[in-house]
Amino acid sequence: MPKDVSEIPFESAIERLEKLVEEVEEGEIPLSALVEKYEEGVGLLKHCREALGAAELKLEKLDPNRDEVTPLKEEA
């Protein structure tokens, strides 16, 4: 895994986070490795949150009223 997680596609970062969680949940990991996995996970999580935030901003620019719900008209 590269040190600069900003270059990792969002989907790959999520997959790696899931793998890290599985590895930690399995247990039997030396403390030093556990700390490394935690640090990597924190970086990946930050990257994913930033990517989601950027996507949300783009959506807001495309449709600033997207949070308003328009009721569906019932057909007779």
BAKE-415103 format. One line per field, with one value per residue (C-alpha): residue number from 1; residue in three letters; x, y, z. Coordinates in pm, 1 decimal, always signed. Example, Ala and Ser with C-alpha at 12.3 -4.5 7.8 and 13.67 -1.06 7.14 Angstrom:
tortor: c(1,2)
loti: c(ALA,SER)
x: c(+1230.0,+1367.0)
y: c(-450.0,-106.0)
z: c(+780.0,+714.0)
END
This chain:
tortor: c(1,2,3,4,5,6,7,8,9,10,11,12,13,14,15,16,17,18,19,20,21,22,23,24,25,26,27,28,29,30,31,32,33,34,35,36,37,38,39,40,41,42,43,44,45,46,47,48,49,50,51,52,53,54,55,56,57,58,59,60,61,62,63,64,65,66,67,68,69,70,71,72,73,74,75,76)
loti: c(MET,PRO,LYS,ASP,VAL,SER,GLU,ILE,PRO,PHE,GLU,SER,ALA,ILE,GLU,ARG,LEU,GLU,LYS,LEU,VAL,GLU,GLU,VAL,GLU,GLU,GLY,GLU,ILE,PRO,LEU,SER,ALA,LEU,VAL,GLU,LYS,TYR,GLU,GLU,GLY,VAL,GLY,LEU,LEU,LYS,HIS,CYS,ARG,GLU,ALA,LEU,GLY,ALA,ALA,GLU,LEU,LYS,LEU,GLU,LYS,LEU,ASP,PRO,ASN,ARG,ASP,GLU,VAL,THR,PRO,LEU,LYS,GLU,GLU,ALA)
x: c(+0.0,+149.5,+225.3,+27.5,-327.2,-462.7,-365.3,-574.6,-918.9,-1205.4,-1323.5,-975.2,-942.3,-1273.2,-1166.1,-836.8,-1017.8,-1244.8,-942.3,-770.2,-1079.6,-1096.5,-728.0,-765.3,-1083.2,-906.3,-669.6,-329.6,-155.7,+156.3,+112.2,+355.0,+164.3,-165.3,-42.9,+72.5,-265.9,-442.0,-230.9,-296.2,-668.1,-683.3,-518.9,-753.8,-1057.3,-953.5,-903.5,-1247.5,-1419.4,-1250.1,-1354.0,-1714.2,-1713.1,-1584.1,-1851.0,-2120.5,-2001.6,-2018.6,-2372.7,-2474.7,-2336.5,-2527.0,-2855.3,-2859.6,-3221.6,-3161.6,-3248.2,-3598.5,-3843.9,-4097.0,-4413.7,-4519.9,-4849.4,-5099.7,-5259.6,-5633.8)
y: c(+0.0,+334.7,+587.6,+856.0,+723.1,+1021.8,+838.3,+531.9,+508.7,+530.8,+176.1,+33.1,+225.5,+83.5,-269.5,-224.1,-87.9,-393.9,-622.7,-442.0,-479.9,-853.1,-897.4,-714.0,-901.7,-1233.9,-1144.1,-1302.2,-991.0,-863.0,-520.1,-352.0,-488.4,-387.9,-30.1,-23.2,-150.9,+106.6,+389.1,+268.3,+242.8,+596.3,+729.1,+533.3,+644.4,+1009.7,+966.8,+806.2,+1079.9,+1346.3,+1168.7,+1143.3,+1508.3,+1612.8,+1403.5,+1558.4,+1909.5,+1822.6,+1694.4,+2009.3,+2223.3,+2019.7,+2033.9,+2272.7,+2179.2,+1804.2,+1780.8,+1908.0,+1626.6,+1668.1,+1469.4,+1230.6,+1307.2,+1030.5,+912.6,+856.0)
z: c(+0.0,-101.0,+169.2,-18.4,-0.2,-194.5,-512.1,-426.9,-589.9,-340.3,-409.0,-354.0,-28.0,+97.4,+4.1,+189.0,+495.8,+496.6,+473.7,+760.4,+978.5,+899.7,+985.4,+1315.5,+1407.4,+1349.1,+1630.8,+1686.5,+1554.0,+1727.1,+1881.8,+1640.6,+1338.8,+1496.9,+1536.5,+1172.5,+1053.1,+1268.3,+1125.3,+771.5,+843.6,+981.6,+665.7,+442.3,+640.1,+611.6,+236.1,+196.0,+396.5,+183.8,-137.2,-16.8,+86.0,-255.6,-426.0,-208.2,-298.1,-667.5,-626.2,-441.6,-724.2,-981.9,-789.2,-494.6,-416.6,-406.2,-36.8,-103.3,-152.1,-429.5,-362.0,-633.2,-800.6,-762.5,-1081.8,-1084.3)
END
